[in-house]
Amino acid sequence: MKAANSGWKVLDIGGAYCPWTAEVADAFVDLFPIDGHDVLIGDINEEPIWEEISQRHFDFCICSHTLEDVRNSPFILARIRELFRIGYIAMPNKHVEFSHVESKHWIGYAHHRWVYTLAEHELRMIAKFPLTSFFSPRRRPIGRLTASRPFQAIKKLWTRPGRIGLSDIGYLPWWRPDLAERSNELAFIWAGDLRFKVINNDYASDSIQELARLYRDELAEGL
């Protein structure tokens, strides 16, 4: 598109740390400058920088490995949808975020705040809470056991009726180790309307059991 139209302007949001798009990006948005490049300095979680972006009239948006790091990803996605009709988005996939990619002590990347899945042409997201470690791949054999019918039948003999524990949630049936390598990512180009949804309206639920169910069920669809 850029080769066919000299006026086509590309903006990379959050790419200053690793400016791999430098050959095509006309400008970057980040918290710090890049020598020799046009950088709009500002916090993408706040409105002022988006007013500056709007005034510059860019055509294509690149936002790669940024949305999982920031505190207000829904706000940023809403601004991208408002200002751009086409672009590229990438982040680690959900299988990576539920694997021991960085450490044997926790799952996923410790500094990431969101987990994503792409289902039915819609980007879906949920906040990443410490409870995600409950779904460590190392616990999958135990999860399969506690979620099994024989175990649940025996459990009813000593559990108060109506009480639901984490063992009733089980494990993540959708998690795939072949997609959990560090090199795997969720990446896509969209054109037209950028559809996204915060799972459960960004409410973490009223119990750890319900939150665990959200991770198990609401992330099951998609990539």
SERO-4910 file (N, C-alpha, C, O; in steps of 0.05 Angstrom, whole numbers):
BEGIN
 pado doro    nc1    nc2    nc3   cac1   cac2   cac3    cc1    cc2    cc3    oc1    oc2    oc3
  Met    A     17    -24      0      0      0      0     17     25      0     12     45    -14
  Lys    A     38     24     16     56     48     17     71     51     -9     76     74    -18
  Ala    A     79     29    -21     93     31    -47     76     42    -69     86     56    -87
  Ala    A     50     36    -67     31     45    -88     21     74    -83     10     86   -102
  Asn    A     26     85    -59     15    111    -53     36    126    -35     39    119    -12
  Ser    A     49    145    -47     70    159    -32     59    175     -9     74    182     10
  Gly    A     33    180     -8     21    195     14     11    178     36      1    188     56
  Trp    A     14    151     33      4    132     53     22    134     78     46    131     77
  Lys    A     10    140    101     25    145    126     20    123    147     -3    116    153
  Val    A     42    112    157     41     89    176     50     99    203     71    112    206
  Leu    A     35     91    224     42     97    252     46     72    268     29     54    267
  Asp    A     69     70    282     74     48    300     70     57    328     84     75    338
  Ile    A     50     45    342     43     52    369     58     34    389     52     10    390
  Gly    A     76     45    404     90     30    424    115     15    414    124     -4    427
  Gly    A    125     22    391    147      7    379    175     18    382    193      9    368
  Ala    A    179     37    399    205     50    401    226     32    413    250     34    406
  Tyr    A    218     14    430    237     -4    444    251    -22    423    275    -28    425
  Cys    A    235    -31    404    246    -49    383    234    -40    356    215    -52    347
  Pro    A    246    -20    344    233     -7    320    238    -23    294    250    -14    276
  Trp    A    227    -48    294    230    -65    270    214    -55    246    218    -64    224
  Thr    A    196    -36    251    180    -25    229    192      0    217    178     14    201
  Ala    A    216      6    223    228     32    216    228     37    186    227     60    177
  Glu    A    229     15    170    230     19    141    203     29    129    202     40    108
  Val    A    181     24    144    155     32    133    141     52    151    123     66    141
  Ala    A    148     54    176    134     72    194    143    101    190    167    107    189
  Asp    A    123    118    187    129    147    184    133    160    211    147    181    213
  Ala    A    122    148    232    125    159    259    119    137    280    107    116    273
  Phe    A    129    142    304    124    123    326    110    139    349    112    163    350
  Val    A     96    124    366     85    135    390     98    119    413     96     95    414
  Asp    A    110    133    432    123    119    455    129    139    477    125    163    474
  Leu    A    141    128    498    148    145    521    176    156    519    183    174    534
  Phe    A    192    147    499    218    157    496    225    159    466    213    145    450
  Pro    A    244    175    459    251    180    430    268    158    418    279    141    432
  Ile    A    269    159    391    287    142    376    305    160    359    294    176    344
  Asp    A    330    157    360    348    174    344    342    170    315    341    148    304
  Gly    A    338    193    301    334    193    272    305    186    264    301    183    240
  His    A    286    185    282    258    179    275    239    198    288    245    210    309
  Asp    A    217    202    275    195    219    285    180    204    306    167    184    301
  Val    A    181    214    331    167    200    353    148    220    367    157    242    375
  Leu    A    123    212    370    104    227    385    106    217    414     99    195    420
  Ile    A    117    234    432    122    226    459     96    230    476     85    252    477
  Gly    A     88    209    489     64    211    506     55    184    516     65    163    507
  Asp    A     36    184    535     25    161    547      0    153    532    -20    167    532
  Ile    A      0    129    520    -23    121    503    -47    113    521    -68    107    510
  Asn    A    -43    112    547    -66    108    565    -82    133    570   -102    133    583
  Glu    A    -72    156    560    -85    182    565    -93    195    539    -83    189    518
  Glu    A   -112    213    541   -125    225    517   -107    244    502   -108    243    477
  Pro    A    -89    261    514    -74    281    499    -59    270    475    -59    282    454
  Ile    A    -45    247    478    -29    237    455    -47    229    432    -38    231    409
  Trp    A    -71    220    438    -90    212    416   -100    236    401   -106    234    377
  Glu    A   -102    259    414   -109    283    400    -88    291    380    -93    300    358
  Glu    A    -63    287    388    -40    293    370    -40    273    347    -34    281    324
  Ile    A    -45    248    353    -46    228    331    -68    235    311    -64    233    287
  Ser    A    -91    243    321   -113    250    304   -106    273    285   -114    273    262
  Gln    A    -92    292    295    -84    316    279    -64    309    257    -62    323    237
  Arg    A    -50    287    260    -29    279    241    -41    263    217    -27    260    197
  His    A    -65    252    220    -79    238    198    -62    215    187    -54    215    163
  Phe    A    -58    194    203    -45    170    193    -65    151    180    -89    152    186
  Asp    A    -55    133    163    -73    115    148    -72     87    159    -93     73    159
  Phe    A    -49     78    168    -46     50    177    -33     49    204    -14     64    210
  Cys    A    -44     32    221    -34     30    249    -20      3    254    -31    -18    246
  Ile    A      3      4    266     17    -20    276     18    -19    306     28      1    317
  Cys    A      9    -39    319     10    -41    349     19    -69    356      2    -87    359
  Ser    A     45    -73    359     56   -100    362     68   -103    390     86    -88    398
  His    A     59   -123    405     69   -130    431     69   -106    450     89   -100    463
  Thr    A     47    -93    451     43    -69    468     17    -72    485     17    -65    508
  Leu    A     -4    -81    472    -30    -81    486    -31   -100    510    -47    -96    528
  Glu    A    -14   -120    511    -14   -138    534      1   -125    558     -1   -135    580
  Asp    A     16   -103    553     33    -91    573     19    -68    588     26    -63    611
  Val    A      1    -55    575     -9    -29    585    -33    -33    604    -46    -54    604
  Arg    A    -38    -13    621    -59    -15    641    -87    -11    630   -106    -22    641
  Asn    A    -90      5    608   -117     11    598   -120      3    569   -125     20    552
  Ser    A   -116    -22    564   -117    -32    537   -145    -27    523   -145    -21    500
  Pro    A   -167    -30    537   -193    -24    524   -195      5    514   -206      9    492
  Phe    A   -184     23    529   -184     51    520   -167     55    495   -176     69    476
  Ile    A   -144     42    494   -127     44    471   -139     32    446   -138     43    425
  Leu    A   -151      8    450   -165     -4    427   -188     13    417   -193     14    393
  Ala    A   -202     26    435   -224     43    427   -214     67    410   -227     75    391
  Arg    A   -191     78    418   -179    100    403   -169     91    376   -172    105    356
  Ile    A   -157     67    375   -147     56    349   -171     52    331   -170     59    307
  Arg    A   -193     41    341   -217     37    325   -228     63    314   -238     65    292
  Glu    A   -227     84    331   -238    110    323   -221    123    301   -232    137    284
  Leu    A   -195    120    302   -177    135    285   -167    120    260   -157    132    241
  Phe    A   -169     94    260   -158     78    238   -179     58    227   -196     48    242
  Arg    A   -177     54    201   -195     34    188   -180      9    179   -192    -10    170
  Ile    A   -154      9    183   -138    -14    176   -112    -14    192   -101      7    198
  Gly    A   -103    -38    199    -78    -39    215    -70    -67    222    -83    -87    214
  Tyr    A    -49    -69    237    -37    -95    245    -33    -95    275    -23    -76    287
  Ile    A    -42   -117    288    -40   -120    317    -27   -147    323    -33   -167    310
  Ala    A     -9   -148    343      3   -173    351      9   -173    381     15   -152    393
  Met    A      7   -197    393     14   -201    421     19   -231    425     12   -247    408
  Pro    A     31   -239    448     34   -268    453      6   -281    454    -13   -269    463
  Asn    A      4   -305    444    -22   -318    445    -28   -329    473    -11   -329    491
  Lys    A    -53   -338    477    -62   -346    503    -48   -371    513    -45   -375    537
  His    A    -39   -388    495    -24   -412    502      3   -406    515     11   -418    534
  Val    A     16   -385    504     41   -376    515     37   -364    543     52   -370    561
  Glu    A     15   -348    546     10   -335    572      2   -355    594      3   -348    617
  Phe    A     -5   -379    586    -11   -400    606     10   -422    606      4   -445    613
  Ser    A     35   -415    598     57   -434    599     80   -422    616     79   -399    623
  His    A    100   -439    622    123   -429    637    144   -418    617    166   -429    615
  Val    A    137   -397    604    154   -387    583    178   -371    594    199   -370    581
  Glu    A    175   -360    618    196   -344    630    209   -358    654    233   -355    659
  Ser    A    193   -372    669    202   -383    695    186   -407    703    163   -410    695
  Lys    A    198   -425    718    184   -448    729    166   -440    752    151   -456    762
  His    A    169   -415    762    154   -406    785    127   -393    778    109   -393    795
  Trp    A    125   -382    754     99   -370    746     94   -375    717    112   -384    703
  Ile    A     70   -370    708     63   -375    680     62   -349    664     55   -328    675
  Gly    A     67   -351    639     66   -328    621     89   -308    627    108   -315    641
  Tyr    A     85   -284    617    104   -263    622     95   -247    646     73   -238    648
  Ala    A    113   -244    666    106   -233    692     96   -204    689     79   -195    706
  His    A    105   -189    669     98   -161    667     73   -157    650     64   -134    647
  His    A     61   -178    639     37   -174    622     12   -172    639      9   -185    660
  Arg    A     -6   -156    630    -30   -150    645    -56   -161    633    -76   -162    646
  Trp    A    -55   -170    608    -78   -180    594    -73   -206    579    -50   -211    570
  Val    A    -94   -222    576    -93   -246    559   -114   -243    537   -136   -233    543
  Tyr    A   -107   -250    513   -124   -246    489   -130   -272    475   -115   -291    475
  Thr    A   -153   -271    461   -160   -292    442   -175   -278    419   -188   -258    423
  Leu    A   -172   -289    395   -186   -278    372   -206   -299    363   -199   -320    353
  Ala    A   -232   -293    366   -254   -311    359   -276   -297    344   -285   -275    352
  Glu    A   -284   -309    322   -306   -298    306   -300   -269    298   -318   -252    300
  His    A   -276   -264    289   -267   -237    280   -269   -216    302   -274   -193    296
  Glu    A   -267   -225    327   -269   -206    349   -245   -212    369   -241   -234    376
  Leu    A   -231   -191    376   -209   -193    395   -221   -192    423   -234   -172    431
  Arg    A   -218   -214    438   -229   -215    465   -206   -216    486   -185   -227    481
  Met    A   -211   -203    508   -189   -199    527   -199   -201    556   -223   -195    562
  Ile    A   -182   -210    573   -188   -211    602   -163   -204    617   -141   -211    609
  Ala    A   -166   -190    640   -143   -183    656   -129   -207    667   -142   -228    673
  Lys    A   -103   -206    669    -87   -228    678    -81   -225    708    -65   -209    716
  Phe    A    -96   -241    724    -93   -240    753    -75   -262    763    -70   -282    748
  Pro    A    -64   -260    788    -47   -282    798    -60   -309    797    -46   -330    797
  Leu    A    -86   -310    797   -100   -336    797    -93   -353    772    -97   -377    772
  Thr    A    -83   -340    751    -76   -355    727    -56   -377    733    -55   -397    718
  Ser    A    -40   -373    753    -20   -394    760    -33   -420    769    -20   -441    769
  Phe    A    -58   -419    776    -73   -443    783    -73   -462    759    -75   -487    763
  Phe    A    -72   -451    735    -73   -467    710    -46   -474    700    -43   -479    676
  Ser    A    -26   -474    717      1   -482    708      0   -509    694    -14   -528    703
  Pro    A     14   -512    672     15   -539    658     24   -561    676     17   -584    672
  Arg    A     39   -555    697     48   -575    715     25   -587    732     28   -609    743
  Arg    A      4   -572    734    -19   -582    749    -40   -596    732    -61   -604    742
  Arg    A    -35   -598    706    -56   -610    689    -63   -639    697    -87   -645    696
  Pro    A    -44   -656    704    -52   -683    712    -70   -682    737    -90   -697    738
  Ile    A    -64   -664    756    -81   -662    779   -108   -650    772   -129   -659    782
  Gly    A   -108   -631    753   -133   -619    744   -151   -639    730   -175   -640    735
  Arg    A   -139   -656    714   -155   -677    701   -167   -696    722   -191   -704    719
  Leu    A   -151   -702    742   -161   -721    763   -184   -708    779   -205   -721    782
  Thr    A   -180   -684    788   -201   -671    805   -226   -665    790   -247   -662    801
  Ala    A   -224   -661    763   -247   -655    747   -261   -680    737   -283   -679    725
  Ser    A   -250   -704    743   -261   -729    733   -287   -735    749   -290   -727    772
  Arg    A   -304   -750    737   -329   -758    749   -325   -775    775   -339   -770    795
  Pro    A   -307   -795    774   -303   -810    799   -294   -793    822   -304   -796    845
  Phe    A   -275   -775    817   -266   -758    839   -288   -740    849   -292   -737    873
  Gln    A   -303   -728    831   -325   -710    839   -346   -726    855   -358   -715    873
  Ala    A   -351   -751    847   -371   -767    861   -362   -773    890   -378   -771    909
  Ile    A   -336   -779    893   -325   -784    920   -325   -759    936   -330   -759    960
  Lys    A   -319   -736    923   -317   -711    937   -344   -703    950   -345   -691    971
  Lys    A   -366   -710    936   -392   -703    946   -398   -716    973   -415   -707    988
  Leu    A   -384   -738    980   -388   -752   1005   -379   -736   1029   -389   -739   1051
  Trp    A   -358   -718   1025   -348   -703   1048   -350   -673   1044   -341   -658   1061
  Thr    A   -362   -664   1022   -364   -635   1018   -393   -625   1023   -412   -639   1017
  Arg    A   -395   -602   1035   -421   -591   1041   -436   -586   1015   -424   -575    996
  Pro    A   -461   -593   1013   -477   -589    989   -477   -560    979   -480   -542    995
  Gly    A   -473   -557    954   -474   -530    942   -447   -516    942   -444   -495    929
  Arg    A   -428   -526    956   -401   -513    957   -385   -521    932   -384   -544    925
  Ile    A   -374   -501    919   -358   -505    895   -329   -496    901   -324   -474    909
  Gly    A   -310   -514    896   -282   -507    900   -268   -505    873   -279   -511    852
  Leu    A   -242   -497    875   -226   -495    850   -223   -522    837   -220   -523    812
  Ser    A   -223   -543    852   -221   -570    840   -244   -576    821   -241   -593    803
  Asp    A   -266   -563    825   -289   -567    807   -285   -554    780   -297   -561    760
  Ile    A   -267   -534    780   -261   -520    755   -244   -537    736   -247   -537    712
  Gly    A   -225   -552    748   -208   -570    732   -185   -555    720   -171   -540    733
  Tyr    A   -180   -560    694   -157   -549    680   -167   -535    655   -191   -532    651
  Leu    A   -148   -526    638   -156   -512    613   -156   -532    591   -135   -540    581
  Pro    A   -180   -541    583   -181   -562    562   -172   -552    535   -165   -568    517
  Trp    A   -171   -525    531   -163   -514    505   -133   -509    503   -124   -504    481
  Trp    A   -118   -511    525    -90   -505    524    -74   -526    508    -78   -550    511
  Arg    A    -56   -516    489    -41   -533    472    -11   -528    475     -2   -506    470
  Pro    A      4   -548    484     33   -544    487     47   -537    461     68   -524    462
  Asp    A     37   -547    438     50   -541    413     47   -512    404     62   -503    387
  Leu    A     29   -497    417     25   -469    411     36   -451    433     33   -427    433
  Ala    A     49   -463    453     58   -449    476     88   -441    476     99   -432    496
  Glu    A    101   -445    453    129   -437    451    131   -407    449    113   -393    440
  Arg    A    154   -396    458    158   -367    459    153   -354    432    144   -331    431
  Ser    A    159   -368    411    157   -355    384    129   -353    374    124   -339    354
  Asn    A    110   -366    387     82   -364    378     69   -338    387     73   -329    409
  Glu    A     54   -326    369     40   -302    376     12   -301    363      7   -317    344
  Leu    A     -4   -284    372    -30   -278    360    -27   -252    344    -23   -231    356
  Ala    A    -29   -254    318    -24   -231    301    -44   -230    278    -51   -251    267
  Phe    A    -54   -207    272    -74   -205    251    -75   -176    239    -66   -157    251
  Ile    A    -84   -175    215    -90   -149    201   -120   -146    200   -134   -165    193
  Trp    A   -130   -123    208   -159   -118    205   -164    -95    186   -146    -78    182
  Ala    A   -187    -96    174   -195    -74    156   -225    -69    161   -241    -87    164
  Gly    A   -231    -43    163   -259    -35    169   -262    -30    199   -248    -14    210
  Asp    A   -280    -45    211   -286    -41    240   -268    -60    256   -268    -84    252
  Leu    A   -254    -49    276   -239    -65    294   -257    -74    317   -264    -58    334
  Arg    A   -264    -99    318   -282   -109    338   -266   -121    362   -248   -136    358
  Phe    A   -273   -112    386   -261   -123    410   -281   -123    433   -300   -108    433
  Lys    A   -275   -140    452   -293   -142    476   -277   -150    500   -259   -167    499
  Val    A   -283   -137    522   -271   -144    548   -289   -166    560   -312   -161    566
  Ile    A   -278   -189    565   -293   -211    575   -306   -204    602   -292   -193    620
  Asn    A   -331   -210    605   -346   -205    629   -347   -176    637   -349   -169    660
  Asn    A   -345   -159    616   -346   -129    620   -325   -120    640   -329   -101    655
  Asp    A   -302   -133    640   -279   -126    657   -285   -130    687   -271   -118    704
  Tyr    A   -306   -145    693   -311   -151    721   -298   -178    728   -303   -198    714
  Ala    A   -282   -178    749   -266   -202    755   -283   -223    770   -272   -243    778
  Ser    A   -309   -218    772   -328   -236    785   -326   -234    815   -309   -220    826
  Asp    A   -344   -248    829   -347   -245    858   -334   -268    873   -338   -271    897
  Ser    A   -319   -286    859   -306   -308    873   -283   -318    856   -282   -313    832
  Ile    A   -264   -332    869   -242   -343    854   -251   -365    835   -239   -370    814
  Gln    A   -272   -379    843   -282   -401    827   -294   -390    801   -289   -401    779
  Glu    A   -309   -368    803   -320   -356    779   -299   -344    761   -301   -346    736
  Leu    A   -279   -332    772   -257   -321    756   -242   -343    742   -235   -341    718
  Ala    A   -237   -365    756   -224   -388    743   -241   -399    720   -231   -407    699
  Arg    A   -267   -399    724   -285   -409    703   -283   -391    678   -285   -400    656
  Leu    A   -280   -364    682   -277   -346    660   -253   -353    643   -254   -354    619
  Tyr    A   -230   -358    657   -206   -366    642   -211   -393    627   -202   -396    604
  Arg    A   -224   -411    640   -228   -437    628   -247   -437    604   -242   -449    583
  Asp    A   -270   -422    607   -291   -423    587   -291   -400    567   -294   -405    544
  Glu    A   -286   -376    577   -289   -352    560   -265   -348    541   -266   -334    522
  Leu    A   -243   -362    547   -219   -361    529   -218   -385    511   -199   -388    495
  Ala    A   -237   -403    513   -236   -429    499   -237   -426    469   -223   -440    455
  Glu    A   -252   -407    459   -256   -404    430   -232   -388    419   -219   -373    432
  Gly    A   -228   -393    393   -209   -376    378   -180   -385    380   -174   -407    389
  Leu    A   -163   -367    371   -134   -373    368   -119   -367    394    -95   -371    395
***
